[in-house]
Amino acid sequence: MGVDLGWLAAHTGSVRLPIFVHMLNNGASFLLTRYAPPAAEYPASLHAALLVVSTFLAVGAVVLLRRITEAPNQAPAMLASA
């Protein structure tokens, strides 16, 4: 997770977003540890579905961050055609 947060800080130019992501991770971990039933009680299909969904979310976040960090270098479409 440290490598991912370091990459996030390098690409956004700020440590605020990585700190926020770290807080979300710690909060989710605490809540799941405290209130969720043991993982052995869930069927294997749910574990596979969570793996697929989390992979799509991670890839989507990387794509979104790349678009956000590249956007300031590009002129808006409406101004470029004027």
Secondary structure, DSSP 4 states (H G I P E B T S, - for coil): -HHHHHHHHHHHT-SHHHHHHHHHHHHHHHHHHHHSPPGGGS-HHHHHHHHHHHHHHHHHHHHHHHHHHHGGGS--HHHHH-
